[in-house]
């Protein structure tokens, strides 16, 4: 069975190499045959200010904040779990948290790691929700502080040439 898997892997590898070598001259010939055409623009157009709705921008910001805070939350929760283990095992050095950890320390078991990651993910989501409410509060204060937009009342009356222009 293992020999068959190795043979299949070698076959796929050779197929990739042969197809790359066989196709590359075709592309280089096509690129060199018509020099008068302008090259296609490969840079995308920049986004416009109002291209995406506000709720979508807020969702993207929450995504960035949650995943950005996850490593920090993971560090803090792991440190907290290690500290609790250190405390609950009568301050035994084998259970000390990271900066105090000695060689031959007893590592967390699988349940503790899962619990630590779950708490870290939950805290990251809470940080993102708190950030959302902070941003909403700032936007509300900016709307309140902004000067009111005045829309003048314009009355258009049709002109009647038979009447006086109002000048006497």
DSSP file (Angstrom, degrees, kcal/mol; ACC not computed):
  #  RESIDUE AA STRUCTURE BP1 BP2  ACC     N-H-->O    O-->H-N    N-H-->O    O-->H-N    TCO  KAPPA ALPHA  PHI   PSI    X-CA   Y-CA   Z-CA
    1    1 A X     >        0   0    0      0, 0.0     4,-1.9     0, 0.0     5,-0.1   0.000 360.0 360.0 360.0 -40.2    0.0    0.0    0.0
    2    2 A X  H  >  +     0   0    0      1,-0.2     4,-2.2     2,-0.2     5,-0.2   0.889 360.0  52.7 -67.4 -38.0    2.8    2.4    0.9
    3    3 A X  H  > S+     0   0    0      1,-0.2     4,-2.2     2,-0.2    -1,-0.2   0.872 108.1  51.8 -64.0 -37.1    4.6    1.7   -2.5
    4    4 A X  H  > S+     0   0    0      2,-0.2     4,-2.2     1,-0.2    -1,-0.2   0.899 109.3  49.3 -66.4 -40.6    1.4    2.5   -4.3
    5    5 A X  H  X S+     0   0    0     -4,-1.9     4,-2.2     2,-0.2    -2,-0.2   0.893 111.3  49.3 -65.9 -40.3    1.0    5.8   -2.5
    6    6 A X  H  X S+     0   0    0     -4,-2.2     4,-2.5     2,-0.2    -2,-0.2   0.905 110.7  50.5 -65.5 -40.3    4.6    6.7   -3.3
    7    7 A X  H  X S+     0   0    0     -4,-2.2     4,-2.3     2,-0.2    -2,-0.2   0.897 110.6  49.1 -63.6 -40.6    4.1    5.8   -7.0
    8    8 A X  H  X S+     0   0    0     -4,-2.2     4,-2.3     2,-0.2    -1,-0.2   0.895 111.0  50.3 -65.5 -40.1    1.0    8.0   -7.1
    9    9 A X  H  X S+     0   0    0     -4,-2.2     4,-2.3     2,-0.2    -2,-0.2   0.922 111.7  47.2 -63.8 -44.2    2.8   10.9   -5.5
   10   10 A X  H  X S+     0   0    0     -4,-2.5     4,-2.7     2,-0.2     5,-0.2   0.893 111.1  52.4 -64.9 -39.4    5.7   10.6   -8.0
   11   11 A X  H  X S+     0   0    0     -4,-2.3     4,-2.3     2,-0.2    -2,-0.2   0.924 111.1  45.8 -61.8 -45.0    3.3   10.4  -10.9
   12   12 A X  H  X S+     0   0    0     -4,-2.3     4,-2.1     2,-0.2    -2,-0.2   0.891 112.8  51.2 -65.9 -39.6    1.5   13.6   -9.8
   13   13 A X  H  X S+     0   0    0     -4,-2.3     4,-2.2     2,-0.2    -2,-0.2   0.931 111.8  46.3 -63.3 -46.2    4.8   15.4   -9.2
   14   14 A X  H  X S+     0   0    0     -4,-2.7     4,-2.8     1,-0.2     5,-0.2   0.889 110.2  54.3 -63.4 -39.2    6.0   14.4  -12.7
   15   15 A X  H  X S+     0   0    0     -4,-2.3     4,-2.3    -5,-0.2    -1,-0.2   0.906 109.4  47.9 -61.2 -42.0    2.7   15.5  -14.2
   16   16 A X  H  X S+     0   0    0     -4,-2.1     4,-2.0     2,-0.2    -2,-0.2   0.922 113.6  46.8 -64.9 -44.0    3.0   18.9  -12.6
   17   17 A X  H  X S+     0   0    0     -4,-2.2     4,-2.4     2,-0.2     5,-0.2   0.930 114.1  47.0 -65.1 -45.2    6.6   19.4  -13.8
   18   18 A X  H  X S+     0   0    0     -4,-2.8     4,-2.5     1,-0.2     5,-0.2   0.906 112.5  49.2 -64.8 -41.9    5.8   18.2  -17.4
   19   19 A X  H  X S+     0   0    0     -4,-2.3     4,-1.9    -5,-0.2    -1,-0.2   0.876 112.0  49.3 -67.0 -35.2    2.8   20.4  -17.7
   20   20 A X  H  X S+     0   0    0     -4,-2.0     4,-1.8     2,-0.2    -2,-0.2   0.919 114.4  44.3 -67.5 -43.8    4.7   23.5  -16.4
   21   21 A X  H  X S+     0   0    0     -4,-2.4     4,-0.7     1,-0.2    -2,-0.2   0.878 115.7  48.2 -68.8 -37.4    7.6   22.9  -18.8
   22   22 A X  H  < S+     0   0    0     -4,-2.5     4,-0.5    -5,-0.2    -1,-0.2   0.840 116.1  41.9 -73.4 -33.1    5.2   22.2  -21.7
   23   23 A X  H  X S+     0   0    0     -4,-1.9     4,-1.7    -5,-0.2     3,-0.4   0.793  98.2  72.9 -86.9 -29.2    3.0   25.2  -21.1
   24   24 A X  H  X S+     0   0    0     -4,-1.8     4,-1.9     1,-0.2    -1,-0.2   0.857  95.4  50.3 -61.5 -38.6    5.6   27.9  -20.3
   25   25 A X  H  X S+     0   0    0     -4,-0.7     4,-2.2     1,-0.2    -1,-0.2   0.860 107.0  56.6 -67.0 -30.8    7.0   28.2  -23.9
   26   26 A X  H  > S+     0   0    0     -4,-0.5     4,-2.2    -3,-0.4    -2,-0.2   0.933 109.5  44.6 -63.5 -45.0    3.4   28.7  -25.2
   27   27 A X  H  X S+     0   0    0     -4,-1.7     4,-2.1     1,-0.2    -1,-0.2   0.885 112.2  51.4 -67.3 -37.9    2.8   31.6  -22.9
   28   28 A X  H  X S+     0   0    0     -4,-1.9     4,-1.3     1,-0.2    -1,-0.2   0.866 111.2  48.3 -69.5 -33.6    6.2   33.2  -23.7
   29   29 A X  H  X S+     0   0    0     -4,-2.2     4,-1.0     2,-0.2    -2,-0.2   0.899 111.6  49.8 -70.1 -40.5    5.5   33.0  -27.5
   30   30 A X  H  X S+     0   0    0     -4,-2.2     4,-0.6     1,-0.2     3,-0.4   0.880 110.0  50.8 -66.0 -36.8    2.0   34.5  -27.0
   31   31 A X  H  < S+     0   0    0     -4,-2.1    -1,-0.2     1,-0.2    -2,-0.2   0.835 113.6  45.0 -69.8 -31.0    3.4   37.3  -25.0
   32   32 A X  H  < S+     0   0    0     -4,-1.3     3,-0.3     1,-0.2    -1,-0.2   0.579  98.4  70.8 -90.6  -9.7    6.1   38.1  -27.6
   33   33 A X  H  < S+     0   0    0     -4,-1.0     2,-0.5    -3,-0.4    -1,-0.2   0.805 101.4  39.1 -80.3 -28.8    4.0   38.0  -30.8
   34   34 A X    ><  +     0   0    0     -4,-0.6     3,-0.8    -3,-0.2    -1,-0.2  -0.695  58.7 159.8-125.2  79.9    1.9   41.1  -30.4
   35   35 A X  T 3   +     0   0    0     -2,-0.5    -1,-0.1    -3,-0.3     4,-0.1   0.630  66.6  72.0 -77.0 -10.5    4.1   43.9  -28.9
   36   36 A X  T 3  S+     0   0    0      2,-0.1    -1,-0.2     0, 0.0     2,-0.2   0.732  77.6  89.8 -79.1 -21.0    1.7   46.7  -30.1
   37   37 A X  S <  S-     0   0    0     -3,-0.8     2,-0.2     1,-0.1     3,-0.1  -0.517  83.6-116.2 -77.4 143.7   -1.1   45.9  -27.6
   38   38 A X        -     0   0    0     -2,-0.2    -1,-0.1     1,-0.1     3,-0.1  -0.522  35.0-103.8 -75.8 143.3   -0.9   47.7  -24.3
   39   39 A X        -     0   0    0     -2,-0.2    -1,-0.1     1,-0.1     2,-0.1  -0.382  42.3-100.6 -66.6 146.6   -0.4   45.5  -21.2
   40   40 A X        -     0   0    0      1,-0.1     2,-0.4    -3,-0.1    -1,-0.1  -0.396  38.1-108.0 -67.7 141.7   -3.4   44.9  -19.1
   41   41 A X        -     0   0    0      1,-0.2    -1,-0.1    -2,-0.1    -3,-0.0  -0.587  35.6-177.7 -73.8 125.2   -3.7   47.0  -16.0
   42   42 A X        +     0   0    0     -2,-0.4     2,-0.4     2,-0.1    -1,-0.2   0.564  52.3  92.9-102.1 -11.1   -3.1   44.7  -13.1
   43   43 A X  S    S-     0   0    0      1,-0.0     2,-0.1     3,-0.0     3,-0.1  -0.704  75.4-126.8 -86.7 133.1   -3.5   47.2  -10.2
   44   44 A X        -     0   0    0     -2,-0.4     2,-0.2     1,-0.1    -2,-0.1  -0.379  27.1-100.9 -75.3 156.1   -7.0   47.4   -8.8
   45   45 A X        -     0   0    0      1,-0.1    -1,-0.1    -2,-0.1     3,-0.1  -0.502  44.9-103.9 -71.8 143.0   -8.9   50.6   -8.6
   46   46 A X        -     0   0    0     -2,-0.2    -1,-0.1     1,-0.1     2,-0.1  -0.330  41.9 -97.6 -67.1 152.3   -8.9   52.1   -5.0
   47   47 A X        -     0   0    0      1,-0.1     2,-0.2    -3,-0.1    -1,-0.1  -0.381  34.7-123.7 -69.1 146.0  -12.1   51.7   -3.0
   48   48 A X    >   -     0   0    0      1,-0.1     3,-1.2    -3,-0.1     4,-0.3  -0.497  24.1-111.4 -84.3 161.4  -14.5   54.6   -2.9
   49   49 A X  T 3  S+     0   0    0      1,-0.3     3,-0.4    -2,-0.2    -1,-0.1   0.896 115.5  34.0 -63.4 -41.7  -15.5   56.1    0.4
   50   50 A X  T 3  S+     0   0    0      1,-0.2    -1,-0.3     3,-0.0     4,-0.1   0.002  84.2 110.3-104.4  28.9  -19.1   54.9    0.3
   51   51 A X  S <  S+     0   0    0     -3,-1.2     2,-0.4     1,-0.1    -1,-0.2   0.844  79.0  41.6 -72.8 -32.9  -18.5   51.7   -1.6
   52   52 A X  S    S-     0   0    0     -3,-0.4    -1,-0.1    -4,-0.3     5,-0.0  -0.894  91.3-109.9-116.2 145.2  -19.4   49.5    1.4
   53   53 A X     >  -     0   0    0     -2,-0.4     4,-1.7     1,-0.1     3,-0.5  -0.311  30.6-113.6 -68.4 158.1  -22.2   50.0    3.9
   54   54 A X  H  > S+     0   0    0      1,-0.2     4,-2.5     2,-0.2     5,-0.2   0.871 114.2  56.9 -61.8 -39.6  -21.3   51.0    7.5
   55   55 A X  H  > S+     0   0    0      1,-0.2     4,-2.0     2,-0.2    -1,-0.2   0.854 106.4  50.7 -63.9 -32.6  -22.4   47.8    9.1
   56   56 A X  H  > S+     0   0    0     -3,-0.5     4,-2.1     2,-0.2    -1,-0.2   0.884 110.0  48.9 -72.1 -37.8  -20.1   45.8    6.8
   57   57 A X  H  X S+     0   0    0     -4,-1.7     4,-2.3     2,-0.2    -2,-0.2   0.886 111.5  50.6 -65.3 -38.4  -17.1   48.1    7.7
   58   58 A X  H  X S+     0   0    0     -4,-2.5     4,-2.4     2,-0.2    -2,-0.2   0.887 109.2  50.9 -66.0 -38.3  -18.1   47.6   11.4
   59   59 A X  H  X S+     0   0    0     -4,-2.0     4,-2.1     2,-0.2    -2,-0.2   0.900 110.4  49.0 -65.5 -40.5  -18.2   43.8   10.9
   60   60 A X  H  X S+     0   0    0     -4,-2.1     4,-2.3     2,-0.2    -2,-0.2   0.899 110.9  50.4 -65.2 -40.3  -14.7   43.9    9.3
   61   61 A X  H  X S+     0   0    0     -4,-2.3     4,-2.7     2,-0.2    -2,-0.2   0.910 109.8  50.4 -64.0 -41.1  -13.3   46.0   12.1
   62   62 A X  H  X S+     0   0    0     -4,-2.4     4,-2.7     1,-0.2     5,-0.2   0.891 109.5  51.8 -63.4 -38.7  -14.8   43.5   14.7
   63   63 A X  H  X S+     0   0    0     -4,-2.1     4,-2.4     2,-0.2     5,-0.3   0.930 112.0  45.5 -61.2 -46.4  -13.2   40.7   12.8
   64   64 A X  H  X S+     0   0    0     -4,-2.3     4,-2.1     1,-0.2    -2,-0.2   0.910 114.8  47.3 -65.4 -42.8   -9.8   42.4   12.9
   65   65 A X  H  X S+     0   0    0     -4,-2.7     4,-2.0     2,-0.2    -2,-0.2   0.917 113.1  48.7 -66.6 -42.3  -10.1   43.4   16.6
   66   66 A X  H  X S+     0   0    0     -4,-2.7     4,-0.9     1,-0.2    -2,-0.2   0.947 117.1  39.8 -64.7 -48.4  -11.2   39.9   17.6
   67   67 A X  H  X S+     0   0    0     -4,-2.4     4,-0.5    -5,-0.2    -1,-0.2   0.814 115.2  53.9 -73.1 -27.2   -8.4   38.0   15.8
   68   68 A X  H  < S+     0   0    0     -4,-2.1     4,-0.4    -5,-0.3     3,-0.2   0.837 111.5  43.9 -72.6 -32.5   -5.9   40.7   16.7
   69   69 A X  H  X S+     0   0    0     -4,-2.0     4,-2.7     1,-0.2     5,-0.3   0.609  92.0  86.9 -87.3 -11.0   -6.6   40.4   20.4
   70   70 A X  H  X S+     0   0    0     -4,-0.9     4,-2.6     1,-0.2     5,-0.2   0.906  86.7  49.7 -58.9 -45.3   -6.7   36.6   20.4
   71   71 A X  H  X S+     0   0    0     -4,-0.5     4,-2.0    -3,-0.2    -1,-0.2   0.905 113.7  46.5 -61.9 -37.5   -2.9   36.0   20.9
   72   72 A X  H  > S+     0   0    0     -4,-0.4     4,-2.5     2,-0.2    -2,-0.2   0.922 113.7  47.6 -68.7 -42.8   -2.9   38.5   23.8
   73   73 A X  H  X S+     0   0    0     -4,-2.7     4,-2.8     1,-0.2     5,-0.3   0.877 110.1  53.7 -65.0 -36.0   -6.0   36.9   25.4
   74   74 A X  H  X S+     0   0    0     -4,-2.6     4,-2.2    -5,-0.3    -1,-0.2   0.911 109.6  48.0 -64.0 -41.5   -4.5   33.4   24.9
   75   75 A X  H  X S+     0   0    0     -4,-2.0     4,-2.4    -5,-0.2    -2,-0.2   0.943 114.0  46.4 -62.9 -47.1   -1.4   34.6   26.7
   76   76 A X  H  X S+     0   0    0     -4,-2.5     4,-2.3     1,-0.2    -2,-0.2   0.905 114.5  45.9 -65.8 -41.8   -3.4   36.1   29.6
   77   77 A X  H  X S+     0   0    0     -4,-2.8     4,-2.8     2,-0.2     5,-0.2   0.894 112.7  50.3 -70.3 -37.5   -5.7   33.1   30.0
   78   78 A X  H  X S+     0   0    0     -4,-2.2     4,-2.6    -5,-0.3    -2,-0.2   0.917 112.1  48.0 -63.9 -41.3   -2.8   30.6   29.9
   79   79 A X  H  X S+     0   0    0     -4,-2.4     4,-2.5    -5,-0.2    -2,-0.2   0.900 112.4  49.7 -63.6 -40.4   -1.0   32.6   32.5
   80   80 A X  H  X S+     0   0    0     -4,-2.3     4,-2.4     2,-0.2    -2,-0.2   0.916 112.2  46.5 -66.5 -42.5   -4.2   32.7   34.6
   81   81 A X  H  X S+     0   0    0     -4,-2.8     4,-2.5     2,-0.2    -2,-0.2   0.921 113.8  48.8 -65.7 -42.7   -4.7   28.9   34.3
   82   82 A X  H  X S+     0   0    0     -4,-2.6     4,-2.4    -5,-0.2    -2,-0.2   0.905 111.4  50.1 -62.4 -40.4   -1.1   28.3   35.1
   83   83 A X  H  X S+     0   0    0     -4,-2.5     4,-2.4     2,-0.2    -2,-0.2   0.901 110.5  49.5 -65.3 -40.0   -1.3   30.6   38.1
   84   84 A X  H  X S+     0   0    0     -4,-2.4     4,-3.1     2,-0.2    -2,-0.2   0.914 111.2  49.0 -65.1 -41.7   -4.4   28.9   39.4
   85   85 A X  H  X S+     0   0    0     -4,-2.5     4,-1.3     2,-0.2    -2,-0.2   0.899 110.7  51.5 -62.8 -40.1   -2.7   25.5   39.0
   86   86 A X  H  <>S+     0   0    0     -4,-2.4     5,-1.9     9,-0.3     6,-0.5   0.913 114.4  43.3 -61.4 -44.2    0.3   26.8   40.9
   87   87 A X  H ><5S+     0   0    0     -4,-2.4     3,-1.1     1,-0.2    -2,-0.2   0.920 113.0  50.4 -68.0 -45.4   -2.0   28.1   43.7
   88   88 A X  H 3<5S+     0   0    0     -4,-3.1    -1,-0.2     1,-0.3    -2,-0.2   0.669 105.9  57.0 -73.5 -14.8   -4.1   25.0   43.9
   89   89 A X  T ><5S-     0   0    0     -4,-1.3     3,-0.9    -5,-0.2    -1,-0.3  -0.101 123.9 -97.2-105.0  34.0   -1.1   22.6   44.1
   90   90 A X  T < 5S-     0   0    0     -3,-1.1    -3,-0.2     1,-0.2    -2,-0.1   0.859  73.5 -61.5  56.6  42.7    0.3   24.3   47.2
   91   91 A X  T 3 <S+     0   0    0     -5,-1.9     2,-0.3     1,-0.2    -1,-0.2   0.805  79.4 175.6  58.6  34.8    2.8   26.5   45.3
   92   92 A X    X   -     0   0    0     -3,-0.9     3,-2.0    -6,-0.5    -1,-0.2  -0.573  33.1-135.3 -71.7 129.5    4.6   23.5   43.9
   93   93 A X  G >  S+     0   0    0     -2,-0.3     3,-1.2     1,-0.3     9,-0.7   0.717 100.8  69.0 -62.2 -21.7    7.3   24.8   41.4
   94   94 A X  G 3  S+     0   0    0      1,-0.2    12,-2.2    11,-0.1    -1,-0.3   0.725 103.5  44.0 -69.6 -18.4    6.4   22.2   38.9
   95   95 A X  G <  S+     0   0    0     -3,-2.0    -9,-0.3    10,-0.2    -1,-0.2   0.230  85.0 133.8-106.6  11.8    3.1   24.0   38.4
   96   96 A X    <   -     0   0    0     -3,-1.2   -13,-0.1     4,-0.2     6,-0.1  -0.235  60.5-104.4 -64.6 150.3    4.5   27.5   38.2
   97   97 A X    >>  -     0   0    0      3,-0.1     3,-1.2     4,-0.1     4,-0.8  -0.155  50.1 -76.9 -70.0 174.4    3.3   29.9   35.4
   98   98 A X  G >4 S+     0   0    0      1,-0.3     3,-1.2     2,-0.2    -2,-0.1   0.799 125.3  46.2 -48.9 -54.0    5.5   30.6   32.4
   99   99 A X  G 34 S+     0   0    0      1,-0.3    -1,-0.3     3,-0.0    -3,-0.0   0.821 123.3  37.6 -66.0 -23.2    8.1   33.1   33.7
  100  100 A X  G <4 S+     0   0    0     -3,-1.2    -1,-0.3     2,-0.1    -2,-0.2   0.397  86.2 131.8-102.2   0.9    8.7   31.0   36.8
  101  101 A X    <<  -     0   0    0     -3,-1.2     2,-0.2    -4,-0.8    -7,-0.1  -0.309  44.2-149.7 -64.0 132.2    8.4   27.6   35.1
  102  102 A X    >   -     0   0    0     -9,-0.7     3,-1.1     1,-0.1     2,-0.1  -0.567  31.6 -83.8 -95.8 160.9   11.2   25.2   36.0
  103  103 A X  T 3  S+     0   0    0      1,-0.2    -1,-0.1    -2,-0.2     0, 0.0  -0.425 118.8  30.1 -61.6 140.5   12.6   22.5   33.7
  104  104 A X  T 3  S+     0   0    0      1,-0.2    -1,-0.2    -2,-0.1   -10,-0.0   0.713  87.1 166.6  80.8  22.2   10.5   19.3   34.0
  105  105 A X    <   -     0   0    0     -3,-1.1     2,-0.6     1,-0.1    -1,-0.2  -0.316  42.9-109.0 -69.0 153.4    7.4   21.3   34.7
  106  106 A X        -     0   0    0    -12,-2.2    -1,-0.1     1,-0.0     3,-0.1  -0.753  37.4-143.1 -86.6 119.2    4.0   19.6   34.6
  107  107 A X        -     0   0    0     -2,-0.6     2,-0.1     1,-0.1    -1,-0.0  -0.284  25.4 -87.8 -79.1 165.3    2.1   20.9   31.5
  108  108 A X        -     0   0    0      1,-0.1    -1,-0.1     2,-0.1     2,-0.1  -0.377  43.2-120.5 -68.1 149.5   -1.6   21.5   31.2
  109  109 A X     >  -     0   0    0     -3,-0.1     4,-2.0     1,-0.1     5,-0.2  -0.335  33.4 -94.3 -84.0 176.8   -3.8   18.6   30.2
  110  110 A X  H  > S+     0   0    0      1,-0.2     4,-2.5     2,-0.2     5,-0.2   0.875 123.0  52.7 -62.9 -40.4   -6.0   18.7   27.2
  111  111 A X  H  > S+     0   0    0      1,-0.2     4,-2.5     2,-0.2    -1,-0.2   0.893 109.4  49.5 -63.4 -39.6   -9.1   19.8   29.0
  112  112 A X  H  > S+     0   0    0      2,-0.2     4,-2.5     1,-0.2    -1,-0.2   0.886 111.1  49.6 -67.7 -37.6   -7.3   22.8   30.5
  113  113 A X  H  X S+     0   0    0     -4,-2.0     4,-2.6     2,-0.2    -2,-0.2   0.919 112.2  47.3 -66.0 -43.0   -5.9   23.8   27.1
  114  114 A X  H  X S+     0   0    0     -4,-2.5     4,-2.6     2,-0.2    -2,-0.2   0.923 113.7  48.0 -63.9 -43.4   -9.3   23.6   25.5
  115  115 A X  H  X S+     0   0    0     -4,-2.5     4,-2.4    -5,-0.2     5,-0.2   0.908 111.6  50.7 -63.5 -41.0  -10.8   25.6   28.4
  116  116 A X  H  X S+     0   0    0     -4,-2.5     4,-2.2     1,-0.2    -2,-0.2   0.920 113.0  45.0 -63.1 -44.2   -8.0   28.2   28.1
  117  117 A X  H  X S+     0   0    0     -4,-2.6     4,-2.6     2,-0.2    -2,-0.2   0.895 112.3  51.8 -67.4 -39.3   -8.5   28.6   24.4
  118  118 A X  H  X S+     0   0    0     -4,-2.6     4,-2.3     2,-0.2    -2,-0.2   0.921 111.7  46.1 -63.5 -44.2  -12.3   28.8   24.7
  119  119 A X  H  X S+     0   0    0     -4,-2.4     4,-2.6     2,-0.2    -1,-0.2   0.902 112.4  51.4 -64.8 -40.5  -12.0   31.5   27.4
  120  120 A X  H  X S+     0   0    0     -4,-2.2     4,-2.1    -5,-0.2    -2,-0.2   0.912 110.8  47.8 -63.6 -42.3   -9.4   33.4   25.2
  121  121 A X  H  X S+     0   0    0     -4,-2.6     4,-2.0     2,-0.2    -2,-0.2   0.906 112.4  49.6 -65.2 -40.8  -11.7   33.3   22.2
  122  122 A X  H  X S+     0   0    0     -4,-2.3     4,-2.2     1,-0.2    -2,-0.2   0.909 111.0  48.8 -63.4 -42.5  -14.7   34.5   24.3
  123  123 A X  H  X S+     0   0    0     -4,-2.6     4,-2.3     2,-0.2    -1,-0.2   0.861 108.6  54.3 -66.1 -35.0  -12.6   37.3   25.7
  124  124 A X  H  X S+     0   0    0     -4,-2.1     4,-2.0     2,-0.2    -1,-0.2   0.908 108.9  48.0 -64.4 -41.4  -11.5   38.3   22.2
  125  125 A X  H  X S+     0   0    0     -4,-2.0     4,-2.4     2,-0.2    -2,-0.2   0.897 110.2  52.5 -65.5 -39.4  -15.1   38.5   21.1
  126  126 A X  H  X S+     0   0    0     -4,-2.2     4,-2.6     2,-0.2    -2,-0.2   0.888 107.7  51.3 -63.6 -37.9  -15.9   40.6   24.2
  127  127 A X  H  X S+     0   0    0     -4,-2.3     4,-2.4     2,-0.2    -1,-0.2   0.910 110.4  49.3 -63.3 -41.4  -13.1   43.0   23.3
  128  128 A X  H  X S+     0   0    0     -4,-2.0     4,-2.1     2,-0.2    -2,-0.2   0.894 111.6  48.4 -65.6 -39.6  -14.5   43.3   19.7
  129  129 A X  H  X S+     0   0    0     -4,-2.4     4,-2.2     2,-0.2    -2,-0.2   0.912 111.4  49.8 -66.9 -41.9  -18.0   44.0   21.1
  130  130 A X  H  X S+     0   0    0     -4,-2.6     4,-2.1     1,-0.2    -2,-0.2   0.906 110.4  50.9 -62.2 -40.9  -16.6   46.6   23.5
  131  131 A X  H  X S+     0   0    0     -4,-2.4     4,-2.5     2,-0.2    -1,-0.2   0.894 107.7  53.6 -62.3 -39.9  -14.7   48.2   20.6
  132  132 A X  H  X S+     0   0    0     -4,-2.1     4,-2.4     1,-0.2    -2,-0.2   0.932 110.3  45.8 -60.4 -46.5  -18.0   48.3   18.5
  133  133 A X  H  X S+     0   0    0     -4,-2.2     4,-2.2     2,-0.2    -1,-0.2   0.864 111.6  52.3 -67.6 -34.9  -19.8   50.1   21.3
  134  134 A X  H  X S+     0   0    0     -4,-2.1     4,-2.2     2,-0.2    -1,-0.2   0.926 111.2  46.8 -64.5 -44.4  -17.0   52.5   21.8
  135  135 A X  H  X S+     0   0    0     -4,-2.5     4,-2.4     2,-0.2    -2,-0.2   0.901 111.7  51.0 -65.4 -40.3  -16.9   53.4   18.1
  136  136 A X  H  X S+     0   0    0     -4,-2.4     4,-2.2     1,-0.2    -1,-0.2   0.898 109.8  50.5 -63.5 -39.5  -20.7   53.8   18.0
  137  137 A X  H  X S+     0   0    0     -4,-2.2     4,-2.2     2,-0.2    -2,-0.2   0.908 110.3  49.5 -64.4 -41.5  -20.5   56.1   21.0
  138  138 A X  H  X S+     0   0    0     -4,-2.2     4,-2.2     1,-0.2    -2,-0.2   0.903 110.5  50.4 -64.4 -40.8  -17.8   58.2   19.3
  139  139 A X  H  X S+     0   0    0     -4,-2.4     4,-2.2     2,-0.2    -1,-0.2   0.903 109.5  50.9 -63.8 -40.2  -19.9   58.4   16.1
  140  140 A X  H  X S+     0   0    0     -4,-2.2     4,-2.0     1,-0.2    -1,-0.2   0.905 110.3  49.2 -64.6 -40.9  -23.0   59.5   18.1
  141  141 A X  H  X S+     0   0    0     -4,-2.2     4,-2.2     1,-0.2    -1,-0.2   0.881 110.4  51.1 -65.6 -37.1  -20.9   62.3   19.8
  142  142 A X  H  X S+     0   0    0     -4,-2.2     4,-1.4     2,-0.2    -2,-0.2   0.889 109.6  50.0 -66.9 -38.2  -19.6   63.4   16.4
  143  143 A X  H  < S+     0   0    0     -4,-2.2    -2,-0.2     1,-0.2    -1,-0.2   0.885 112.4  47.7 -66.4 -37.5  -23.1   63.6   15.0
  144  144 A X  H  < S+     0   0    0     -4,-2.0    -2,-0.2     1,-0.2    -1,-0.2   0.883 114.7  45.5 -69.4 -37.8  -24.3   65.7   18.0
  145  145 A X  H  < S+     0   0    0     -4,-2.2    -1,-0.2    -5,-0.2    -2,-0.2   0.680  91.7  99.7 -80.6 -17.7  -21.3   68.0   17.8
  146  146 A X  S  < S-     0   0    0     -4,-1.4     3,-0.1    -5,-0.2     2,-0.0  -0.402  85.2-104.5 -69.9 144.2  -21.5   68.5   14.0
  147  147 A X        -     0   0    0      1,-0.1    -1,-0.1    -2,-0.1    -2,-0.1  -0.384  45.2 -97.1 -65.9 147.2  -23.2   71.7   12.9
  148  148 A X        -     0   0    0      1,-0.1     2,-0.8    -4,-0.1    -1,-0.1  -0.339  32.1-120.1 -67.1 145.5  -26.7   71.2   11.6
  149  149 A X        -     0   0    0     -3,-0.1     2,-0.5     2,-0.0    -1,-0.1  -0.774  29.5-150.9 -87.5 113.7  -27.1   70.9    7.8
  150  150 A X        -     0   0    0     -2,-0.8     2,-0.7     1,-0.0    -3,-0.0  -0.728   8.9-162.9 -90.6 130.6  -29.4   73.6    6.8
  151  151 A X        -     0   0    0     -2,-0.5    -2,-0.0     2,-0.0     2,-0.0  -0.940  21.1-135.8-110.7 110.7  -31.6   73.1    3.7
  152  152 A X        -     0   0    0     -2,-0.7     2,-0.8     1,-0.1    -2,-0.0  -0.320  13.9-121.5 -68.3 147.8  -32.9   76.4    2.5
  153  153 A X        -     0   0    0      2,-0.0     2,-0.6    -2,-0.0    -1,-0.1  -0.802  31.6-170.8 -90.9 113.5  -36.5   76.7    1.5
  154  154 A X        -     0   0    0     -2,-0.8     2,-0.6     2,-0.0    -3,-0.0  -0.918   5.8-163.4-110.2 123.8  -36.6   77.8   -2.1
  155  155 A X        -     0   0    0     -2,-0.6     2,-0.6     2,-0.0    -2,-0.0  -0.924   3.2-161.6-108.8 122.2  -39.9   78.8   -3.5
  156  156 A X        -     0   0    0     -2,-0.6     2,-0.4     0, 0.0    -2,-0.0  -0.907   8.1-173.7-106.4 119.1  -40.1   78.9   -7.3
  157  157 A X        -     0   0    0     -2,-0.6     2,-0.0     1,-0.0    -2,-0.0  -0.916  29.7-111.4-110.8 137.1  -43.0   80.9   -8.7
  158  158 A X        -     0   0    0     -2,-0.4     2,-0.4     1,-0.1    -1,-0.0  -0.371  33.5-117.4 -65.9 145.3  -43.7   81.0  -12.4
  159  159 A X        -     0   0    0     -2,-0.0     2,-0.6     2,-0.0    -1,-0.1  -0.699  22.9-161.4 -87.8 131.3  -43.1   84.3  -14.0
  160  160 A X    >   -     0   0    0     -2,-0.4     3,-1.0     4,-0.1    -2,-0.0  -0.951   7.0-159.0-113.0 115.1  -46.1   86.0  -15.6
  161  161 A X  T 3  S+     0   0    0     -2,-0.6    -1,-0.1     1,-0.2     4,-0.1   0.717  87.2  65.2 -67.7 -18.4  -45.1   88.7  -18.1
  162  162 A X  T 3  S+     0   0    0      2,-0.1    -1,-0.2    -3,-0.1     2,-0.1   0.770  91.9  74.0 -76.5 -24.6  -48.5   90.5  -17.7
  163  163 A X  S <  S-     0   0    0     -3,-1.0     2,-0.0     1,-0.1    -3,-0.0  -0.467  94.8 -95.2 -87.8 160.7  -48.0   91.4  -14.1
  164  164 A X        -     0   0    0     -2,-0.1    -1,-0.1     1,-0.1    -4,-0.1  -0.333  28.3-123.4 -67.6 154.1  -45.7   94.1  -12.9
  165  165 A X        -     0   0    0      2,-0.2    -1,-0.1    -4,-0.1     3,-0.1   0.460  53.9 -99.0 -80.3   1.2  -42.3   93.1  -11.8
  166  166 A X  S    S+     0   0    0      1,-0.4     2,-0.5     2,-0.0    -1,-0.1   0.383  91.3 116.6  97.6  -4.6  -42.9   94.6   -8.4
  167  167 A X              0   0    0      1,-0.1    -1,-0.4     0, 0.0    -2,-0.2  -0.833 360.0 360.0 -98.9 134.8  -41.1   97.8   -9.2
  168  168 A X              0   0    0     -2,-0.5    -1,-0.1    -3,-0.1    -4,-0.0   0.389 360.0 360.0-118.6 360.0  -43.0  101.0   -9.2
